[in-house]
């Protein structure tokens, strides 16, 4: 398997080409081994990409545990850069088919080189039945109880579910303890990503994340988008802000004129390589 290793703010991916959408199915059983940082290549996710008849390209993602998330904001920036530099698209504006629906990144150039990628992430989803989260209406500061404690959660979907929790001191948050307790809460039938947020100013938010199926990561693009939405809804942020993550910063904007979220951040190539996939065993 030929691949490139790329990352968005330290959220890293093994990206490989496949012929068609269903052609990625053969890779899913290998995601755990490929993403293993000791015995495989090492990554937060395995990404399959290819040209698409209806749109420019498609993208499918597999978590280290083998599950398939609907979307990944950091991965789509990497995929957009990859497709542009492979000359798969005639312009820097790219249409990408994802499990969450179409997404539209634009590669930003500086002196002829990729500087960053801006992605139209679409409209945030706030209705519980669509996130999905049990109950009806919006989930704004809903109290939930877990074995790790009680939390006030604002739920948002960016094509994948997020539970956003505001805290006073981000450094005091035990993400590996609180994260899985909320991810697996019965209120979330498809599980959920979890973001912990400290507000520094109306235009600056600090975020730590526990990703569904991956655990603690250095950054989460869809999580940063969900964070801004939750912050605006709770009166904690303006409609555009910088979200500070362990791996760096993302600029997120929620435009009032079309209700779309726009995410801007880097996409970095690390190296290219090839690997022989091990034989799968059955029990």
C-alpha positions as CSV (number, residue, x, y, z in Angstrom):
1,X,0.0,0.0,0.0
2,X,1.5,3.4,-1.1
3,X,0.6,6.3,1.2
4,X,1.4,9.7,2.4
5,X,1.6,10.8,6.0
6,X,0.1,14.2,6.7
7,X,-1.2,16.1,9.7
8,X,-3.4,19.1,10.5
9,X,-2.0,20.6,13.7
10,X,-0.6,17.3,14.9
11,X,-3.8,15.4,14.1
12,X,-2.1,12.9,11.8
13,X,-3.3,10.6,9.0
14,X,-2.2,7.9,6.7
15,X,-3.7,8.8,3.3
16,X,-3.9,6.3,0.5
17,X,-5.6,6.2,-2.9
18,X,-8.3,3.8,-3.8
19,X,-10.2,3.3,-7.1
20,X,-13.7,4.0,-5.8
21,X,-15.8,4.7,-2.7
22,X,-16.5,1.0,-2.0
23,X,-12.9,0.2,-2.7
24,X,-12.0,1.6,0.7
25,X,-13.9,-1.3,2.4
26,X,-10.8,-3.6,2.1
27,X,-8.8,-1.1,4.2
28,X,-11.1,-0.9,7.2
29,X,-10.0,-4.1,8.8
30,X,-6.4,-2.9,8.6
31,X,-7.0,0.5,10.3
32,X,-6.0,-0.7,13.8
33,X,-2.6,-2.0,12.7
34,X,-1.8,0.9,10.3
35,X,-2.6,3.5,13.0
36,X,-0.7,1.6,15.7
37,X,2.3,3.8,16.7
38,X,4.4,0.8,17.8
39,X,3.7,-1.9,15.2
40,X,2.3,0.0,12.3
41,X,2.8,3.4,10.6
42,X,1.1,5.3,13.4
43,X,-1.7,7.8,13.0
44,X,-4.9,9.1,14.4
45,X,-6.8,7.8,11.3
46,X,-6.5,6.0,8.0
47,X,-7.9,8.0,5.1
48,X,-8.9,6.6,1.7
49,X,-9.2,9.1,-1.2
50,X,-9.9,8.9,-4.9
51,X,-11.5,10.7,-7.8
52,X,-15.3,10.9,-7.8
53,X,-17.7,11.1,-10.7
54,X,-20.3,13.4,-9.0
55,X,-17.8,15.6,-7.2
56,X,-14.0,16.2,-7.6
57,X,-12.9,13.6,-5.0
58,X,-14.2,11.4,-2.2
59,X,-12.8,10.8,1.3
60,X,-13.5,8.0,3.8
61,X,-11.9,7.8,7.2
62,X,-11.3,4.9,9.6
63,X,-10.4,5.4,13.3
64,X,-7.8,3.4,15.0
65,X,-10.5,1.2,16.5
66,X,-11.8,0.4,13.0
67,X,-14.9,2.6,13.2
68,X,-15.8,5.0,10.4
69,X,-16.6,8.6,11.4
70,X,-18.7,10.7,9.2
71,X,-16.3,13.6,8.9
72,X,-12.9,14.9,10.0
73,X,-12.0,18.6,9.7
74,X,-8.3,18.2,9.9
75,X,-8.3,15.2,7.5
76,X,-10.3,17.1,4.8
77,X,-7.7,19.9,4.8
78,X,-4.9,17.3,4.2
79,X,-7.0,15.6,1.5
80,X,-7.6,18.9,-0.2
81,X,-3.9,19.7,-0.3
82,X,-3.1,16.2,-1.5
83,X,-5.6,16.4,-4.4
84,X,-4.5,19.9,-5.4
85,X,-0.8,18.9,-5.5
86,X,-1.7,15.7,-7.4
87,X,-3.4,17.9,-10.1
88,X,-6.7,16.1,-9.5
89,X,-8.5,19.4,-9.7
90,X,-8.1,22.4,-12.1
91,X,-8.6,25.0,-9.4
92,X,-7.9,25.4,-5.6
93,X,-11.7,25.1,-5.0
94,X,-12.5,21.4,-4.4
95,X,-15.7,19.5,-3.9
96,X,-15.3,16.5,-1.7
97,X,-17.8,13.6,-1.1
98,X,-17.8,12.5,2.5
99,X,-20.1,10.3,4.6
100,X,-21.5,13.5,6.2
101,X,-22.4,14.9,2.7
102,X,-20.5,17.3,0.4
103,X,-17.8,19.6,1.8
104,X,-16.0,22.4,-0.1
105,X,-12.4,23.2,0.8
106,X,-10.4,25.9,-0.9
107,X,-6.6,25.7,-1.0
108,X,-5.0,29.0,-0.1
109,X,-1.7,29.7,-1.9
110,X,1.2,32.0,-1.0
111,X,4.0,32.4,-3.5
112,X,2.7,29.4,-5.4
113,X,2.7,27.1,-2.4
114,X,-0.1,25.8,-0.1
115,X,-0.3,28.1,2.9
116,X,-3.5,26.9,4.5
117,X,-6.9,25.4,3.6
118,X,-10.3,27.0,4.2
119,X,-13.3,24.5,4.4
120,X,-17.0,25.3,4.1
121,X,-18.2,22.9,6.7
122,X,-21.9,23.5,6.1
123,X,-24.5,24.3,8.6
124,X,-24.3,23.1,12.2
125,X,-27.0,20.6,13.3
126,X,-28.6,21.5,16.6
127,X,-31.7,19.2,16.8
128,X,-31.1,16.3,19.1
129,X,-32.6,13.6,16.9
130,X,-30.2,14.6,14.1
131,X,-27.0,14.9,16.2
132,X,-28.0,12.2,17.4
133,X,-28.8,12.7,21.1
134,X,-31.8,11.3,22.9
135,X,-34.6,13.8,23.5
136,X,-36.1,16.5,21.3
137,X,-35.2,20.1,20.5
138,X,-31.8,21.6,21.0
139,X,-29.4,20.5,23.7
140,X,-28.1,23.7,25.3
141,X,-26.3,23.2,28.6
142,X,-28.1,19.9,29.4
143,X,-27.1,18.3,32.7
144,X,-25.8,14.7,32.4
145,X,-24.5,12.4,35.1
146,X,-21.7,9.9,34.6
147,X,-19.5,7.8,36.8
148,X,-16.8,10.5,36.3
149,X,-19.1,13.3,37.6
150,X,-21.9,15.7,36.4
151,X,-21.5,17.9,33.4
152,X,-23.4,20.6,31.5
153,X,-23.3,19.7,27.8
154,X,-24.1,21.6,24.7
155,X,-24.5,19.2,21.8
156,X,-23.7,20.1,18.2
157,X,-23.3,18.0,15.0
158,X,-20.9,19.0,12.2
159,X,-21.9,15.8,10.3
160,X,-20.5,14.0,13.4
161,X,-21.7,14.4,17.0
162,X,-20.0,16.6,19.6
163,X,-20.6,17.3,23.3
164,X,-19.1,20.7,24.3
165,X,-18.4,21.4,27.9
166,X,-17.2,24.8,29.3
167,X,-14.6,24.7,32.1
168,X,-12.9,27.4,34.2
169,X,-9.4,25.8,34.1
170,X,-8.5,23.7,31.0
171,X,-5.3,22.5,32.7
172,X,-7.3,20.8,35.5
173,X,-9.4,18.7,33.1
174,X,-8.6,15.0,33.2
175,X,-9.5,14.4,29.5
176,X,-8.7,10.7,29.5
177,X,-11.1,10.2,32.4
178,X,-14.0,12.5,31.6
179,X,-13.8,12.0,27.8
180,X,-14.7,8.3,27.5
181,X,-17.3,8.7,30.3
182,X,-19.2,11.2,28.1
183,X,-18.4,9.6,24.8
184,X,-20.2,6.4,25.9
185,X,-23.1,8.0,27.7
186,X,-26.5,6.5,26.8
187,X,-27.8,9.9,25.7
188,X,-25.6,9.5,22.6
189,X,-26.7,6.4,20.7
190,X,-23.8,6.8,18.1
191,X,-21.4,7.8,20.9
192,X,-19.9,11.3,20.7
193,X,-16.7,13.4,20.4
194,X,-16.1,15.5,23.5
195,X,-14.6,19.0,23.7
196,X,-13.6,20.8,26.9
197,X,-13.4,24.6,26.5
198,X,-12.0,27.5,28.4
199,X,-13.0,31.0,27.2
200,X,-10.1,33.4,27.2
201,X,-11.9,36.3,25.4
202,X,-14.9,36.6,22.9
203,X,-12.4,35.8,20.1
204,X,-10.1,33.2,21.8
205,X,-11.1,29.8,23.0
206,X,-8.9,27.0,24.4
207,X,-10.0,23.5,23.5
208,X,-9.0,20.0,24.6
209,X,-10.6,17.0,22.8
210,X,-11.4,13.4,23.3
211,X,-12.3,11.9,19.9
212,X,-14.8,9.2,19.4
213,X,-12.9,6.1,18.4
214,X,-9.4,7.7,18.7
215,X,-9.1,9.1,22.2
216,X,-7.0,12.2,23.0
217,X,-5.7,14.0,19.9
218,X,-3.8,17.2,19.4
219,X,-6.5,18.8,17.3
220,X,-10.0,18.2,16.0
221,X,-11.4,20.4,13.2
222,X,-15.0,19.5,13.4
223,X,-14.7,19.8,17.2
224,X,-13.3,23.4,16.8
225,X,-16.3,24.2,14.6
226,X,-18.8,22.7,17.1
227,X,-17.0,24.6,19.9
228,X,-17.5,28.0,18.2
229,X,-21.2,27.2,17.7
230,X,-21.7,26.2,21.3
231,X,-19.8,29.3,22.5
232,X,-22.0,31.6,20.4
233,X,-25.2,29.9,21.6
234,X,-24.1,30.3,25.2
235,X,-23.1,33.9,24.8
236,X,-19.4,33.2,25.3
237,X,-18.0,34.1,21.9
238,X,-18.4,36.3,18.8
239,X,-19.2,34.6,15.6
240,X,-15.6,34.3,14.6
241,X,-12.8,33.2,16.9
242,X,-9.4,31.5,17.1
243,X,-9.6,28.1,18.7
244,X,-6.3,27.2,20.4
245,X,-5.5,23.4,20.5
246,X,-2.6,21.4,21.7
247,X,-1.3,21.2,18.1
248,X,-1.9,24.8,17.1
249,X,-4.7,27.2,16.1
250,X,-7.7,27.1,13.9
251,X,-9.7,30.1,12.8
252,X,-13.4,29.4,12.8
253,X,-16.2,31.6,11.5
254,X,-20.0,31.2,11.7
255,X,-21.4,33.4,9.0
256,X,-24.8,34.8,9.7
257,X,-25.8,35.3,6.0
258,X,-25.8,31.6,5.2
259,X,-25.5,29.9,8.5
260,X,-22.3,28.0,7.3
261,X,-19.2,27.3,9.4
262,X,-15.8,28.1,7.8
263,X,-12.6,26.6,9.2
264,X,-9.1,27.7,8.2
265,X,-5.9,26.0,9.2
266,X,-2.8,24.3,7.9
267,X,-2.3,20.9,6.2
268,X,1.3,19.5,6.4
269,X,3.0,16.8,4.4
270,X,5.3,14.7,6.6
271,X,6.5,11.9,4.2
272,X,5.5,9.3,1.6
273,X,6.1,5.6,1.8
274,X,4.8,2.1,1.2
275,X,3.9,-0.7,3.6
276,X,2.9,-4.4,3.2
277,X,-0.4,-5.1,4.9
278,X,-0.3,-8.1,7.2
279,X,-2.6,-11.0,6.6
280,X,-5.8,-10.8,8.5
281,X,-6.5,-13.6,11.0
282,X,-9.9,-14.8,12.1
283,X,-10.9,-16.5,15.3
